[in-house]
Amino acid sequence: MNISIEKKSVTVPDLNELYNKAICLLKNLISIPSFSGEETETANLIASFLNENNVFSFRKHNNIWCYNKYFDEKRPTILLNSHHDTVRPNEQYTKNPFEPIIENEKLYGLGSNDAGGPLVALISTFLYFYAQENLPFNLCLAATAEEENSGDSGIKSILQDLKPIAFAIVGEPTCMEMAISEKGSMVLDCHAKGISGHAARDEGDNAIYKAIKDINWFSKYLFPIEDNLPQPVKMSVTQINAGIQHNIIPSDCSFTVDIRFDHNYTQKEILNTIVNHTDCFFRVRANVLQPSNIDIHHPIVTAGLNLGRKTYASPTSSDQGWLSMPSLKMGPGNSSRSHTADEFIGIEEIEEGITLYIKLLKTVDPAKFI
């Protein structure tokens, strides 16, 4: 007697179910403080969420990653990456930054836009494809830590642990448009040295005045560039500290400079320019992020263009700066809301993000990856 065994087909997850899971997960993430370097509890939450959806995951520090069920070494692997750490809330918040509130179809809370929305959209996209057999590609999902402070225990700490990656989609708020390049980032800690003295007498050498001269240069200097091209380097003084008492001329003034730069100028060229135009002493912080870009003809960009997505050059930096493989920055939400008070993301933005991520992966041509 011949017995035929019918192979059970894999049910593709319902999109509405994925939408609801994404919103629920994001609300739970918002409710847990996860400042850079302090993401243990959100990492626990993400690992538990994946386990509840029958996905085995790996963990190193507070980074969680996993692969699709039917991983095939012969197929190219796409990395889906976003971060679950946040900056600290600023003093202008009128809502509790850790209380997820939905008002007028907007989900409020710290990290909702940067980068909780992109993260849960990528997790939902991974779940959509997770159990499908005979995919033309593999997927590696990585929910990583310490993006906001470019920390040593973030994504760069696991890159050697991941299986070879063909290219990456980095989830950041881009209104689901395609950032095909982004600027690198470095931070300077500057120090102007003076001589202390009594404020009522004409003595001492005011370190604040010396710092102001350099700060003025940082605020106005433009690096030479060809006509009609965007500025290649942006320098912003973001912190300053000086003085111990109202009647003492300060002998020290320290300030911090945030620098974003593209491929037109190297780190060495920028630093040499600063040395030649300023008098302050400065130290370059570790973990300089390099500028990144992806070819306009890369299959993932072509797939996005075919879906009506636009390309642009991003002025901000992300974990793309650590990646050696081609990468595309793309995600729901709006970068202009990042690090602002009463941060939010639209419910429809998350749903659109999931839908477009899925369409993008369905239409990309893996045969052209290599």
Secondary structure, 3 states (H helix, E strand, C coil): CCCCCCCCCCCCCCHHHHHHHHHHHHHHHHCCCCECCCCHHHHHHHHHHHHHCCCCCEEECCEEEEECCCCCCCCCEEEEEEECCECCCCCCCCCCCCCCEEECCEEECCCHHHHHHHHHHHHHHHHHHHCCCCCCCEEEEEEECCCCCCCCCCHHHCCCCCCCCCEEEECCCCCCCEEEEECEEEEEEEEEECECEECCCCCCECHHHHHHHHHHHHHHCCCCCCCCCCCCEEEEEEEEEECCCCCEECCEEEEEEEEEECCCCCHHHHHHHHHHHCCCEEEECCCCECCEECCCCCHHHHHHHHCCCCEEEECCCCHHHHCCCCEEECCCCCHHHCCCCCCEEEHHHHHHHHHHHHHHHHHCCHHHCC
